């Protein structure tokens, strides 16, 4: 029997410690291909490189782990990996471990989850992992056993068609456990900070913070992360909102 083929990517670049923590924890269970951006691409969502060449470079690997970089986005990495790098369709796609949260509505912007959604659309069981700590020195060890548990469950049992997982891990604590839940509704506040350059011209730097729009809800990722649990949110690339079809049809269906 062939060993499982495991494709790993991220949006923080091949140099981020999180992707290597993820690869090392899962490498004993299959043949790992890291295919990651050569440079950070956070906030790129499902962006593709259009009108520019993409370059692939193989780097020194280690036991059961081959390492490649792509001069593009996380989705570029997935597409090129499937097109020209991996020898067959991966048994699982893992993205992360991201340095920073992807809870709530952050999935809309997340390059980590952009890669996961791409894998899902290709029919690959796909999971994104994020740690709620932006530091390059973030400690992944406290939650790594849970990361391994989730990844191995998906590797062995798969996921429903057109469903992937967004996993967030509380930082600086040993998680109390895992909860499957929904993403909290909310918005981003104070998104840009204004500065002046040496000539006195204003420029802006993306900052911001997520504001939970339903802090009393007990069934969201924000709630469970706040209680030191790992959150697992099932998501899908299909953004159709089926409950609205009937009402919207009454308003907009029209035939000549």
The 8 nearest C-alpha neighbors of each residue, nearest first, counted from 0:
[[1, 2, 3, 29, 4, 30, 28, 90],
 [2, 0, 3, 4, 29, 30, 90, 87],
 [1, 3, 29, 4, 30, 0, 28, 5],
 [4, 2, 29, 90, 30, 5, 1, 28],
 [3, 5, 89, 30, 90, 29, 31, 2],
 [4, 6, 31, 91, 89, 30, 90, 92],
 [7, 5, 92, 32, 31, 33, 89, 93],
 [8, 6, 33, 93, 94, 92, 32, 34],
 [7, 9, 35, 94, 34, 33, 95, 93],
 [10, 8, 95, 94, 111, 11, 35, 73],
 [9, 11, 40, 41, 110, 111, 12, 73],
 [10, 12, 39, 9, 15, 40, 41, 97],
 [13, 11, 39, 36, 38, 14, 37, 10],
 [12, 14, 35, 15, 37, 36, 68, 11],
 [13, 15, 12, 16, 11, 37, 18, 38],
 [14, 16, 17, 13, 12, 11, 18, 135],
 [17, 15, 19, 18, 20, 14, 135, 136],
 [18, 16, 96, 20, 15, 19, 97, 95],
 [19, 17, 21, 96, 95, 20, 16, 15],
 [18, 20, 22, 21, 16, 17, 23, 15],
 [21, 19, 17, 23, 18, 22, 16, 24],
 [20, 22, 18, 19, 24, 23, 96, 17],
 [23, 21, 19, 25, 24, 20, 26, 18],
 [22, 24, 26, 20, 25, 21, 19, 27],
 [23, 25, 21, 22, 26, 20, 147, 143],
 [24, 26, 22, 23, 27, 28, 147, 21],
 [27, 25, 23, 28, 29, 22, 24, 63],
 [28, 26, 25, 29, 24, 63, 23, 30],
 [29, 27, 26, 25, 3, 30, 2, 151],
 [30, 28, 3, 2, 26, 4, 27, 31],
 [29, 31, 4, 63, 5, 3, 64, 2],
 [32, 30, 64, 5, 63, 6, 26, 29],
 [31, 33, 65, 6, 64, 66, 7, 5],
 [32, 34, 66, 7, 8, 67, 6, 65],
 [35, 33, 67, 8, 68, 76, 32, 7],
 [34, 36, 8, 68, 13, 12, 9, 76],
 [37, 35, 12, 69, 38, 68, 71, 70],
 [36, 38, 68, 70, 12, 69, 13, 35],
 [37, 39, 12, 36, 40, 11, 70, 13],
 [40, 38, 11, 12, 10, 41, 36, 37],
 [41, 39, 10, 43, 11, 72, 42, 38],
 [42, 40, 10, 43, 110, 39, 11, 109],
 [41, 43, 108, 109, 110, 44, 40, 10],
 [42, 44, 110, 41, 46, 40, 45, 109],
 [43, 45, 110, 109, 108, 113, 42, 46],
 [46, 44, 113, 74, 43, 110, 47, 114],
 [47, 45, 43, 44, 72, 74, 48, 113],
 [48, 46, 75, 49, 74, 72, 45, 71],
 [47, 49, 71, 51, 50, 75, 46, 72],
 [50, 48, 51, 47, 52, 46, 53, 71],
 [51, 49, 48, 52, 53, 47, 71, 46],
 [50, 52, 49, 48, 53, 71, 54, 70],
 [53, 51, 54, 50, 48, 49, 70, 71],
 [52, 54, 70, 71, 51, 69, 55, 48],
 [53, 55, 70, 69, 52, 56, 71, 68],
 [56, 54, 69, 68, 70, 67, 57, 53],
 [55, 57, 68, 67, 58, 54, 69, 66],
 [56, 58, 67, 66, 68, 55, 59, 65],
 [59, 57, 66, 67, 60, 56, 65, 68],
 [58, 60, 66, 57, 61, 65, 67, 64],
 [61, 59, 65, 66, 64, 58, 62, 63],
 [60, 62, 64, 63, 65, 59, 66, 23],
 [61, 63, 64, 60, 26, 65, 30, 27],
 [62, 64, 30, 31, 26, 61, 65, 29],
 [65, 63, 31, 61, 62, 60, 32, 30],
 [66, 64, 60, 32, 33, 31, 61, 67],
 [65, 67, 33, 58, 60, 57, 32, 34],
 [68, 66, 57, 34, 56, 58, 33, 35],
 [67, 69, 35, 37, 56, 36, 34, 55],
 [68, 70, 55, 36, 71, 54, 37, 76],
 [71, 69, 54, 37, 53, 36, 68, 55],
 [72, 70, 69, 75, 36, 48, 53, 73],
 [71, 73, 75, 74, 36, 40, 76, 47],
 [72, 74, 76, 75, 114, 10, 110, 9],
 [73, 75, 114, 77, 76, 72, 45, 78],
 [76, 74, 72, 78, 73, 77, 71, 47],
 [77, 75, 73, 74, 79, 78, 80, 34],
 [78, 76, 80, 74, 75, 79, 81, 114],
 [77, 79, 75, 81, 80, 76, 82, 74],
 [80, 78, 82, 76, 81, 77, 83, 75],
 [81, 79, 84, 77, 78, 82, 83, 85],
 [80, 82, 78, 79, 83, 85, 77, 84],
 [83, 81, 79, 80, 78, 84, 85, 77],
 [82, 84, 80, 79, 81, 85, 86, 78],
 [85, 83, 80, 81, 82, 86, 79, 34],
 [84, 86, 87, 80, 81, 83, 88, 32],
 [87, 85, 84, 88, 83, 81, 89, 4],
 [88, 86, 85, 89, 81, 4, 84, 90],
 [87, 89, 90, 81, 86, 85, 4, 123],
 [90, 88, 4, 91, 5, 6, 87, 92],
 [89, 91, 4, 3, 5, 88, 123, 154],
 [90, 92, 124, 5, 89, 123, 125, 154],
 [93, 91, 125, 6, 7, 5, 124, 126],
 [92, 94, 7, 126, 125, 127, 6, 8],
 [95, 93, 127, 8, 9, 7, 111, 128],
 [96, 94, 97, 9, 128, 18, 127, 129],
 [95, 97, 17, 128, 129, 18, 21, 94],
 [98, 96, 129, 95, 99, 130, 17, 128],
 [97, 99, 133, 130, 132, 129, 96, 134],
 [100, 98, 133, 131, 132, 130, 97, 129],
 [101, 99, 131, 102, 129, 130, 167, 132],
 [100, 102, 105, 106, 129, 167, 109, 99],
 [103, 101, 100, 105, 220, 104, 167, 182],
 [104, 102, 183, 182, 105, 184, 221, 220],
 [103, 105, 106, 107, 102, 184, 185, 182],
 [106, 104, 101, 107, 103, 108, 102, 109],
 [105, 107, 109, 104, 108, 101, 112, 102],
 [108, 106, 105, 104, 109, 44, 112, 113],
 [109, 107, 44, 42, 106, 105, 43, 110],
 [110, 108, 44, 106, 42, 111, 112, 107],
 [109, 111, 44, 113, 43, 10, 112, 42],
 [112, 110, 109, 9, 10, 113, 114, 94],
 [111, 113, 115, 114, 109, 110, 127, 116],
 [114, 112, 45, 110, 44, 116, 115, 111],
 [113, 115, 74, 117, 112, 73, 116, 111],
 [116, 114, 112, 118, 117, 125, 113, 126],
 [115, 117, 119, 113, 118, 114, 236, 112],
 [118, 116, 114, 120, 115, 119, 113, 121],
 [117, 119, 121, 115, 123, 116, 120, 125],
 [118, 120, 116, 122, 123, 121, 117, 125],
 [119, 121, 117, 122, 118, 116, 161, 236],
 [122, 120, 118, 119, 123, 117, 116, 124],
 [121, 123, 119, 120, 118, 124, 160, 161],
 [122, 124, 119, 118, 121, 91, 125, 92],
 [125, 123, 91, 158, 157, 119, 92, 163],
 [124, 126, 92, 163, 115, 119, 93, 91],
 [127, 125, 164, 93, 163, 115, 165, 94],
 [126, 128, 94, 165, 166, 93, 112, 95],
 [129, 127, 166, 96, 95, 167, 94, 97],
 [130, 128, 97, 167, 96, 100, 168, 99],
 [131, 129, 168, 99, 132, 98, 100, 167],
 [130, 132, 100, 99, 170, 169, 168, 129],
 [131, 133, 99, 130, 134, 98, 170, 137],
 [134, 132, 99, 98, 135, 131, 137, 130],
 [135, 133, 136, 137, 132, 98, 99, 138],
 [134, 136, 137, 133, 16, 15, 98, 17],
 [137, 135, 134, 138, 16, 133, 132, 139],
 [138, 136, 134, 135, 132, 139, 133, 98],
 [139, 137, 140, 136, 141, 171, 170, 132],
 [140, 138, 141, 143, 142, 137, 20, 17],
 [139, 141, 143, 142, 138, 144, 20, 173],
 [142, 140, 173, 139, 143, 172, 138, 174],
 [141, 143, 145, 140, 144, 139, 174, 173],
 [142, 144, 146, 140, 145, 141, 139, 147],
 [145, 143, 147, 146, 142, 148, 141, 140],
 [146, 144, 148, 147, 143, 142, 149, 177],
 [145, 147, 143, 149, 144, 148, 150, 142],
 [146, 148, 144, 150, 145, 149, 151, 143],
 [149, 147, 145, 151, 146, 150, 152, 144],
 [150, 148, 152, 146, 151, 147, 145, 153],
 [151, 149, 147, 153, 152, 148, 154, 146],
 [150, 152, 154, 148, 153, 149, 147, 155],
 [153, 151, 149, 155, 154, 150, 156, 148],
 [152, 154, 157, 156, 150, 151, 155, 149],
 [153, 155, 151, 152, 157, 156, 91, 150],
 [156, 154, 152, 153, 151, 157, 150, 90],
 [155, 157, 153, 152, 154, 158, 151, 124],
 [158, 156, 153, 154, 124, 155, 159, 152],
 [159, 157, 124, 153, 162, 160, 156, 163],
 [160, 158, 162, 161, 157, 163, 124, 156],
 [159, 161, 162, 158, 122, 119, 124, 163],
 [160, 162, 235, 119, 159, 120, 163, 236],
 [163, 161, 235, 159, 160, 234, 233, 158],
 [164, 162, 125, 234, 233, 126, 119, 235],
 [165, 163, 233, 126, 232, 234, 166, 127],
 [164, 166, 127, 232, 231, 126, 233, 128],
 [167, 165, 231, 128, 230, 127, 164, 129],
 [168, 166, 129, 230, 229, 128, 130, 102],
 [167, 169, 130, 229, 129, 131, 170, 166],
 [170, 168, 131, 224, 227, 130, 229, 172],
 [171, 169, 131, 172, 132, 130, 168, 138],
 [170, 172, 169, 173, 138, 141, 132, 137],
 [173, 171, 170, 174, 141, 169, 227, 142],
 [172, 174, 141, 142, 175, 171, 227, 170],
 [175, 173, 228, 227, 176, 172, 142, 229],
 [174, 176, 228, 227, 173, 177, 229, 226],
 [177, 175, 228, 174, 229, 178, 227, 145],
 [176, 178, 229, 228, 230, 179, 175, 231],
 [177, 179, 230, 231, 180, 229, 228, 176],
 [180, 178, 231, 232, 230, 177, 181, 233],
 [181, 179, 232, 219, 218, 220, 178, 231],
 [182, 180, 219, 232, 220, 183, 218, 179],
 [183, 181, 103, 220, 219, 184, 232, 102],
 [182, 184, 103, 219, 221, 220, 185, 181],
 [185, 183, 212, 103, 211, 182, 213, 104],
 [184, 186, 212, 211, 210, 183, 104, 103],
 [185, 187, 210, 209, 188, 211, 212, 184],
 [186, 188, 209, 208, 210, 207, 190, 189],
 [187, 189, 190, 207, 208, 209, 186, 210],
 [190, 188, 207, 191, 208, 187, 206, 192],
 [207, 189, 191, 206, 188, 205, 187, 208],
 [192, 190, 205, 206, 204, 189, 203, 207],
 [191, 193, 204, 203, 206, 205, 194, 190],
 [194, 192, 203, 202, 191, 201, 204, 195],
 [193, 195, 202, 201, 203, 192, 196, 204],
 [196, 194, 201, 199, 200, 202, 197, 193],
 [195, 197, 199, 198, 200, 201, 194, 202],
 [198, 196, 199, 195, 200, 201, 194, 202],
 [199, 197, 196, 200, 195, 201, 202, 194],
 [198, 200, 195, 196, 197, 201, 194, 202],
 [201, 199, 195, 196, 198, 202, 197, 194],
 [202, 200, 195, 194, 196, 199, 193, 203],
 [203, 201, 194, 193, 195, 200, 204, 196],
 [202, 204, 193, 192, 191, 194, 205, 201],
 [205, 203, 192, 191, 206, 193, 202, 194],
 [204, 206, 191, 190, 192, 207, 203, 189],
 [207, 205, 190, 191, 204, 192, 208, 189],
 [190, 208, 206, 189, 188, 187, 191, 205],
 [207, 209, 187, 188, 210, 189, 190, 206],
 [208, 210, 187, 186, 211, 188, 185, 207],
 [211, 209, 186, 185, 187, 212, 208, 188],
 [212, 210, 185, 213, 214, 209, 184, 183],
 [211, 213, 185, 184, 210, 214, 186, 183],
 [212, 214, 215, 211, 216, 184, 183, 185],
 [213, 215, 216, 211, 212, 222, 221, 217],
 [214, 216, 213, 217, 222, 212, 218, 211],
 [217, 215, 214, 213, 218, 219, 222, 183],
 [216, 218, 222, 219, 215, 223, 214, 220],
 [217, 219, 180, 216, 181, 222, 220, 223],
 [220, 218, 181, 183, 222, 182, 180, 221],
 [219, 221, 230, 223, 182, 222, 224, 180],
 [220, 222, 224, 219, 223, 183, 225, 103],
 [223, 221, 225, 219, 220, 224, 217, 226],
 [222, 224, 226, 225, 228, 220, 221, 230],
 [223, 225, 228, 227, 221, 226, 222, 169],
 [224, 226, 222, 223, 227, 221, 228, 169],
 [225, 227, 223, 224, 228, 222, 175, 221],
 [226, 228, 224, 174, 225, 175, 169, 223],
 [229, 227, 224, 176, 175, 174, 223, 177],
 [228, 230, 177, 168, 167, 224, 176, 178],
 [229, 231, 178, 220, 167, 166, 179, 177],
 [230, 232, 179, 166, 165, 178, 180, 164],
 [231, 233, 165, 180, 181, 164, 179, 234],
 [234, 232, 164, 163, 162, 165, 231, 235],
 [235, 233, 163, 162, 164, 232, 165, 236],
 [234, 236, 162, 237, 161, 163, 116, 233],
 [235, 237, 116, 238, 120, 161, 234, 119],
 [238, 236, 235, 239, 161, 240, 234, 162],
 [239, 237, 236, 240, 235, 241, 234, 107],
 [238, 240, 237, 241, 244, 243, 242, 236],
 [241, 239, 242, 243, 238, 244, 237, 245],
 [240, 242, 243, 244, 239, 245, 238, 247],
 [243, 241, 244, 240, 245, 246, 239, 247],
 [244, 242, 241, 246, 245, 240, 247, 248],
 [245, 243, 247, 241, 246, 242, 248, 240],
 [244, 246, 248, 247, 243, 249, 242, 241],
 [247, 245, 249, 248, 243, 244, 250, 242],
 [246, 248, 250, 244, 249, 245, 243, 251],
 [249, 247, 252, 245, 251, 250, 246, 244],
 [248, 250, 246, 247, 251, 252, 245, 244],
 [251, 249, 247, 248, 252, 246, 253, 245],
 [250, 252, 248, 249, 247, 253, 246, 254],
 [253, 251, 248, 249, 250, 254, 247, 245],
 [252, 254, 251, 255, 248, 250, 249, 247],
 [255, 253, 252, 251, 248, 249, 250, 247],
 [254, 253, 252, 251, 250, 248, 249, 247]]
